[in-house]
């Protein structure tokens, strides 16, 4: 006999669970927001890399992705529109992993390793964003609480 799978709403009623959830959101969101700020601090270099990788409109892509990272990161950290913030970050991280860090097409071993590391960072970041997206429709502790759902 197969056990029935049920789902229950997110419950953070164990000791310090709400605080740990907040800390995780702050670390994750602030890190991505900082990465987004880096897009604006060195637009020309990042646009050159985006052009090298074959992205259309590289300068616009750098500015748009920087904006997404800043707003998405702050949204997750503060609990503002968490579904939009986490969803946007998940999509960005998955797309940029494949388009910007295509280690499988690199011949130089050192460059290949750097691209693989960046690819994997984007992948596990996307996993965290997807987990936050999954609970984005529930009430988050210590959150501003503005959202669509």
Secondary structure, 3 states (H helix, E strand, C coil): CCCCCCCCCCCCCCCCHHHHHHHHHHHHHHHHHHHHHHHHHCHHHHHHHHHHCCCCCHHHHHHHHHHHHHHHHHHHHHCCCHHHHHHHHHHHHHHHHHHHCCHHHCCCHHHHHHHHHHHHHHHHHHHHHHHHHHCCCCCCCCCCCCCCC
